[in-house]
Amino acid sequence: MKANDIRSENLKYVLFPWSRQSGLNPTPVTKAEGIFFWDADGKRYADFASQLVCVNAGHQHPKIVKAIQDQAAELCYMAPSIATEARGTLARMISEVVPGDLNKVYFTGGGAESTDYAIKIAKAVTGRPKVISRFRAYHGASNAGISMTGDWRRAYNEPAMWGVLHAYQPYCYRCTFGQEPNTCARECVSSIEELIQHENPDFIAAIMIETVPGAAQGIYMAPDDYLPKLRALCDKYGILLICDEVMCGWGRTGKWFAYDHWGIKPDIMTTAKGLTNSMVPLGAVVVSDKVAKHFEENTLWSGSTYSGHALACAAGIAAINVYKEEKLIENSARLGTVLAREFQKLKAKHVSVGEVRGKGLFQAIELVKNRETREYLMSNKEEPYATKGGMSGIKKVLSEGGIYMFTRPNLLVVAPPLCITEEQLMDGVRVIDKALDVADSMVETRAAAE
Ligand SMILES: Cc1ncc(COP(=O)(O)O)c(C=O)c1O
């Protein structure tokens, strides 16, 4: 099909997510390989977003494609109550790479569904009805997922799931409490304790966090003692800690799973995306031995037709093997150091760069108009999160330079497939450097206008 035909058929028959449908102009893509994809006109893009931060092993990885083909030829589907080799093997492999005593897996269809099941499990295990998540967080678009999500998207979906409380997050660059990390008293933790006490700890089943937040204006990095303090708070009140590793897991931050950077262990972890390199949809809720024990004598009142689908599990097995064989987690850690160094240079050069942050191949640049006041470059007084517009000039330079990036207003995120080489990374950094010239010119334009 020609580019225009692909686009027009999509526009006529598909409801696109998170969008008003009129005026959309989706890029038709026909081919992808490694860190690249090509639009239908043959233009090549380096995928510095891994699509939705999910193609961690690179596009069309031949070993994963082959595993899916082989599984399709052998056995595509069996009901979840039946034992299949692919499901058992993948669950074992997940328990082997997930740090801590999280050894049992409930398979889901993706990230949001994993949020749903994690919450159900936490409520069943504790017998408590409410859960806490944070404002700057994204946990999916299902009813439970969007309720746990704290950012502006939730409001458009409410009323949704009852019993979710939102807490403030350790976003130190824009601290809610007006503090700096080296002098504060970790109000981002003590305020959660206050919330727990107001609500009555006996009613709180779990605190759910994105270990390193992504899609909600993210990649803000908590102080190193935040997670240990949060773990201790959970233990004090018998509350379960759920780490959402849907985006930050599978080597994205330079370790298999991000919580391992801080030496803590959650009671429940949710995952999806990189689990299968996103080549077949699959999510998982991985639970600790203690949580799993609850279900030895108590029924798990949940299930779904596609839980542990054989094709998806075969993709998962192959993806984990690729992460190991090609040392992709190690590559993410190594190139993360290179990227952090380059981002520091960009910060020194460009007046519009307020903060650079992140870990591994999951790092962000936050744009400001004024480094002293930290005012957003594209501030929008009506919307506290500055969710609209303003990035088109920057995105144009990125696109012309053949770089596809995950952007939010005032935020540029670098999250390429973990198989990227240093040379390819540096090519991208040079394009970002040019895009930041546009951001700098916006600082000057705004300053002149005032
Ligand atoms: C941290 C996090 N949790 C959950 C989800 C939802 O996953 P899915 O889109 O597979 O439902 C996402 C999606 O981006 C995510 O980033």
The ligand as an SDF file (V2000), in Angstrom:
LIG
                    3D

 16 16  0  0  0  0  0  0  0  0999 V2000
    4.8170    2.7450   34.2030 C   0  0  0  0  0  0  0  0  0  0  0  0
    3.6920    2.2500   33.3430 C   0  0  0  0  0  0  0  0  0  0  0  0
    2.7320    1.4940   33.8920 N   0  0  0  0  0  0  0  0  0  0  0  0
    1.7130    1.0130   33.1660 C   0  0  0  0  0  0  0  0  0  0  0  0
    1.6040    1.3100   31.8200 C   0  0  0  0  0  0  0  0  0  0  0  0
    0.4620    0.7840   31.0260 C   0  0  0  0  0  0  0  0  0  0  0  0
    0.8930   -0.2170   30.1690 O   0  0  0  0  0  0  0  0  0  0  0  0
    0.0190   -0.6130   28.8980 P   0  0  0  0  0  0  0  0  0  0  0  0
    0.0570    0.5290   27.9640 O   0  0  0  0  0  0  0  0  0  0  0  0
    0.6970   -1.8580   28.3890 O   0  0  0  0  0  0  0  0  0  0  0  0
   -1.3560   -0.9130   29.3960 O   0  0  0  0  0  0  0  0  0  0  0  0
    2.5810    2.0960   31.2040 C   0  0  0  0  0  0  0  0  0  0  0  0
    2.4950    2.4360   29.7840 C   0  0  0  0  0  0  0  0  0  0  0  0
    3.2070    3.2490   29.2620 O   0  0  0  0  0  0  0  0  0  0  0  0
    3.6470    2.5860   31.9910 C   0  0  0  0  0  0  0  0  0  0  0  0
    4.6000    3.3760   31.4650 O   0  0  0  0  0  0  0  0  0  0  0  0
  1  2  1  0
  2  3  1  0
  2 15  2  0
  3  4  2  0
  4  5  1  0
  5  6  1  0
  5 12  2  0
  6  7  1  0
  7  8  1  0
  8  9  2  0
  8 10  1  0
  8 11  1  0
 12 13  1  0
 12 15  1  0
 13 14  2  0
 15 16  1  0
M  END
$$$$
